[in-house]
Amino acid sequence: MNGSDAEFQPGHRIALLESGMEYFPALETALDAARFEVFLQTYIFENDDTGRRIAAALTRCARREVAVRVMVDGFGAREFVETMMPQLIEAGVQVLVYRRELGSFSLRRHRLRRLHRKVAVIDGRLAFVGGINVIDDMHTPRHIPPRYDYAVSVEGPILAEILASCQNLWELVAWANLRRRLLLDNTRPPQATPVGELRARYVIRDNLRHRRDIEAAYLDAINDASSEVLIASAYFLPGRRFRQALLHAAARGVTVRLLLQGRVEYLLLHYATRGLYGSLLDGGVRIVEYHSSFLHAKVAVIDGVWSTVGSSNIDPFSLLLAREANVIVRDTGFAAGLRNSLERAMARGATELKAADWKRSSILTRVTSWLAYGLVRLMMGITGYSRHH
């Protein structure tokens, strides 16, 4: 894996956080230590025990005269706007809503462009990036045990990029919402000096200069892979280029494993994903379905050295529409920790689906999957995002 080594910056300290049980205590501790400024971006901010706990920590920050800036998505956090936002604003927290949802959901292109990032930056010295929304792990459909997800805490040089991305989006949304009084002034520079040994990159997806950066990073790593590709994705519906990269890797002897959602969360996407199973399995890609709880992870480990943790799924929503953020780490120790965590998850709550098993599934199951995949492709075509995917 050589191609993009120059893009990795040295000097980072990065800790892997597994699900909310590790992430939220770390975030709350960081918020309580904040002295100057907090940025928080999230797709969902739920009015549950965890949401109220984080809201209380943000309120404590504001009462210490820390500048607290929270941005939520107008669709994912639409209930937050009514239930929690007024109290936070009253406490001195500044809140912006990304593309506020005022009417019924539609397939028009701009309505599907959402803020899907989960990023927090405290005093420009510590950041959290991952796939975990501000929502209780137990807040899952039909009360199935905790959702499974990851985040990382980050210190070091890429704090400059993480903070800049938060500031730039804050300014953009403040102007778009005619909220001039919320424009930034007297911002503090990031503490982005080297603090550790890890090499890392911060990669975002937006609708301007970084439209395909996350997908390109994945494709570069998969195309360079020589031994193993392990991807865990809650929602998996890749385009043609991504599928071909996986199949080409498997064809040259790379072990390619996909850890995917085994439980039905979103019916159409669940069956559309299964519409890809036949060709992937026939091409030597191994598919492992996670059944223990709801899988919400968006992570990967390649060749035991390249790994990523972030908000981006491998589906059209994440790769083509939403604002996403991933941290990519090039380090054998960090990769081993993430890989071991995924192996434990698979051992305790996942089942590998063999090609023969899929071929023995009922005609109804396979036809339903093909129809669902066709419908999703049609929807992508209607919104203008099907080309090359």
C-alpha positions, 0 to 999 in steps of 0.5 A: 500500500504505497499510493497516498502515504504522503497524505498521512501526517505523523504525530497523532494520539488516537484512541478507539472508542467502542459504542456509546458505553465508551464514547459518551463518558469520554465526550462528557469528560472532555466537555466538562474540561472545556475552557474556550470553545466547543463545536458539535455536529451530529445527524441525530440528537435524541431526547433520551437519557443520553441526549439529555446527559450530553445536553446537560454537559453542553449547558454546563459549558455555556454557563462557564462562558465557553462558546458552545456551537451545536449543529444538527441535521434538519431531518435526522434531528427534527424532533430535537428542534422542538424538544431540546433546542429551545432549552439549549439556546436559553442556556447560552448554547448557539444552535444551527440546523442544517437544511431544516425539514419544514415539509414532507420528505421528498426525493428532490436532490437538495432534500437528500443532502444531509449533515451525517457527520458526527464530530466534536472539537473541544478547545481546538485540542481534542476531537471526536470523529465517528459514527455515533449519534447523540442517542442512547445505545439502547434506543433501537427498534423493537428494543434489541440490545445495544447498537454496535458502533465506533468513534475515535478521539484524536489529538495532533496535527489533523486537529487543524483540518477538523476544526477548520471543517467545523468552522467553515460549515458553521459559517456557511449554514449561518449565512444560509439561515440569515443568522449573522449574529452567529458568525464566528469572531475571535476564533482560537487557533487549533492546538495541532502540534505533534503529540504521538506516534500515529500517522493519520488523515482527516477525510470529508465528503461534501458537495463542493471540493470533496465530493468523492474523497472518502470513496477515493480513499477506500478505493485506493486502499482496496486496489493496493491491498495484498492480504486482507480487506475487512469492512464493516458497514451498517448500510452497504449498497456500493456502486459499480466501481466499488464492487469491482474493486472488491471483486478484483481484490478477491480475484488476486487472492486477497481475503475480502470480508464484509461485516453487514447488517443481519437484522432488518432495520430499513426494509428496502435497503436491507433487501436491496443490499441482498440483491448484491450477495449473489455476484459478490459471493460468486466472486469470492467475497465473504459476507458475514451478517451481524445479528446480535444487535443493530450494526451501526459501524462504518469502519475498515481495516486493510492489510493490517495497517490501513484503517478508518473510522467515521460516519460514511457508510458504503451506500449512495446516501453517504458516498454521493449525498451527505456530508460525512467525515472519516479519520484514516489511520496508518498504523499496525497497532491501531489497525490490530485493535480495530480488527480484534474488536471486529473479530470479537463482534463477529465471534459473539454475534455474527454468521457467515453466509456461504454462496451455497446458502444463498443459492439455497434461499427461496426464490421469493427471497432472491426475487424480493432482493432483486426487485428492491435493488432495482427500485433503489437504482430507479430512485437514484436515477430519478434524483440524478445520482445513478451515473457511474454507480 
